[in-house]
Amino acid sequence: MTDHKIRLETMIQKMRERGLRITPQRIAILRVLSISKGHPSVESIYEQVKKEFPTTSVATVYKNVSMLKELGEVLELSFGTESSRYDGNKPDPHPHLICTKCKKIIDPDLDSLKVVSKELIKETGFSITSHRLDFFGICPECQGN
């Protein structure tokens, strides 16, 4: 089974455990989130879902994404005045690289983040429950423009 199929099944199972209905529209929203590597906005999810379900509203997408966020199955990335973006592939806190030109968001794998977390705990005595680490810059494609 591919990663996105496992991710989709995990989200569906979490909804079932909470007694939530599994509708075709919800599955379509979950599918977009589980497949996307680009951290889509609600508007972007809506544009993809309405191709299959034209009567779906932006409000429906927003409510479902909010519910998934509450379940811990989606990570919200908020950037002030811009639309929030959502990560359904990796709902746990992890670093992001964000292009300030094209707004692309990618997930780097940083083993050193575990070392930094341990160092912070040791130095401060904090019990770290979450984190957010974003790096802003210009992606290779935009550097060529």
Residue, then its C-alpha position, 0 to 999 in steps of 0.5 A: m500500500t502506498d504512503h498516501k493510501i495508508r495516510l488516507e486510511t489512517m484519517i478515515q479510521k480516526m473519523r470512524e473512531r470519533g463516530l463521524r460519518i464517512t461521506p463521499q465528499r469527506i473522502a474526496i477532501l481526505r484524498v486531496l490532503s493525503i496525496s498533496k505534497g504542496h500543503p494546499s489551502v482550503e480554496s485549493i482543496y475546494e477547487q479539486v473536490k468540486k471537480e468530482f462533487p460540484t455541489t460541495s461548498v467552500a464552507t464544507v471543505y473548511k469545516n472538514v479541514s477544521m475537524l481534521k485539525e482538531l483530530g490531529e490529522v492535519l497540520e495548519l500552517s498560518f502565515g498572517t494575512e495569507s490563507s492558511r495552508y494544510d499538511g495532511n501528509k505529515p500532521d506532526p510538527h516538522p520544519h518547512l521551507i517556504c518560497t517567498k516568491c511562488k509560495k511553494i512549501i516543502d518538508p525537509d528531513l532534518d535529523s539535527l532537529k531531534v538533537v536541537s530538541k533534546e538540547l532545548i529540553k536539557e537547557t531549559g527544563f521545558s517539556i516540549t509539546s509542539h514546535r514550528l520551524d519555518f525557513f523562508g527563502i527563494c526556491p531554485e526554480c524562482q532563483g532562475n526567474 
